[in-house]
Amino acid sequence: MFTFPIQWIPPAFTTQPYERVLGVGNLISASRSVPFWRAYLNSFFVTLPGVIGPLITSVLAGYAFARLRFPGKRVVFLLYLGTMIIPEQV
């Protein structure tokens, strides 16, 4: 990375970075390894409710808008669509 001229292809291929990240290898390198699997599980447990929750509410709302007739249905539908179109940052 710090060589000039830039060396695009490394001279030798090693699996040491992968072993360090995944925590395999000898005990010395495993104690200093990155907690990859813990970070992977954390991402999974954060993402899962973030996907399942909106999926369930969107399915239920879609069914209600498609099958039920109630006063103000168009206004509520437009408000619902408006919240989906506008990004969260706004």
Helices and strands as residue ranges (DSSP letters): H 16-22, H 27-31, H 36-67, H 73-85
